Amino acid sequence: MSEIPGDLKFLKSHEWARVEDDGLVRVGISDHAQAALGDLVYVELPEIGASVQAGNGVAVVESVKAASDIYSPVSGEIVEVNEALTDKPEVINEDAFGEGWLFVVRPSDRAELDDLLSADAYAEQIENEDH
């Protein structure tokens, strides 16, 4: 299993959230999730300017095995999407916690971040799933 960056927060559904220096929240899926999905072949990104609610599906990733909804960890507005994934969804497989990010949200309620799992709690969840 890959190293889980300690600066990330997680949803139980395997999305990660990184709070940037400017207060924006960058979102992607965990290395564990991309490994479980297998080779990604398509990514449907949200529209810039779209309003999102914490816990609601805002994007889709499709692999050779399955399609999976991607949920927003926080409510707010989509301010950036990773257009590179449109042509190269496999970047998520190669670098899930880095270049494979999906979208950036300007959070409307930063307190929602407190409801997310820490890296350690997420690692524990994965471990329990695998047993």
Secondary structure, 3 states (H helix, E strand, C coil): CCCCCCCCEECCCCEEEEECCCCCEEEEECHHHHHHHCCEEEEECCCCCCEECCCCEEEEEEECCCEEEEECCCCEEEEEECCHHHHCCCHHHHCCCCCCCCEEEEECCHHHHHHCECHHHHHHHHHHHCC
